[in-house]
Amino acid sequence: MDDHASKPDGPQEQGKAQKAADAKDLHRAVREAGESELDRPAGALFWSGLAAGIAIHSSLIAEGALHAGLPEAPWRGLVASFGYPVGFLVVILGRMQLFTESTITAMLPLVTKPSGWALRRTLRLWAIVLAANLIGTALAAGMVAAGALGSAEIRDAMVAVSARILELDGWRTFVNAIPAGFLIAVVAWILPNGRTQAFWIILAITYVIAIAGFSHSIVGADEAFLLLFTGHVSVGKTVFGLLMPAILGNLVGGAGLFTLLAHGQVQGETRE
């Protein structure tokens, strides 16, 4: 085989081949992914979101298993938090619909070319995916609470891990959810430029969310439903003190803050 047929001809071409995508290229890649999501049938979005809601439960299972297997020590939480990224790895690498990831992908088409159609489609996407994610987490948490999944020891550990969300009131949950939404949007923004490092990108960023105690709406919903079904919180506390503040905070951090910053840096260069 002729080597010249399979390699760039010179230093300039080699540089282009190795060059990472710039902000404009990333914007285009994420925007096009969002446009394809906006066009997906409602049924496809729902089933993908339901799968994501169930799959994200693996984060809580992994954290609970690590928590149960570790001795009581100051570093216990830091090590147990390595279980937190598991669900995100499954969901994101499996290309399932996760509400917090869709906050930026769905928003970029809207802010790039605002229209009534784009707004309706964005709200439709969020509503379907969020509802499906919540149903999925409720189903998974309900099975654990009923003793259908895992041992009693792991279930107790999962409840103990979940109880940390009760340390925050509604306002603090909302504030803590803003950086979580921002960081998950960062994952969606980075991945087109780092597919070969996707595992490590997701692991690193979601581990930071875990050890910092930031509030993620879907993982938090899984924890909240488990606490609800095991009798640790009321329905009112679950909905108004845990779920809604986290959802709104994630929207502010992902769809609001990060999307505006990501779009602003290429404003005027995105229309084609």
Secondary structure, 3 states (H helix, E strand, C coil): CCHHHHCCCCHHHHHHHHCCCCHHHHHHHHHHHHHHHHCCCHHHHHHHHHHHHHHCHHHHHHHHHHHHHCCCCCCHHHHHHHHCHHHHHHHHHCCCCCHHHHHHHHHHHHHHCCCHHHHHHHHHHHHHHHHHHHHHHHHHHHHHHCCCCCCHHHHHHHHHHHHHHHHCCHHHHHHHHHHHHHHHHHHHHHHHHCHHHHHHHHHHHHHHHHHHCCCCHHHHHHHHHHHHHCCCCCHHHHHHHHHHHHHHHHHHHHHHHHHHHHHHCCCCCCCC
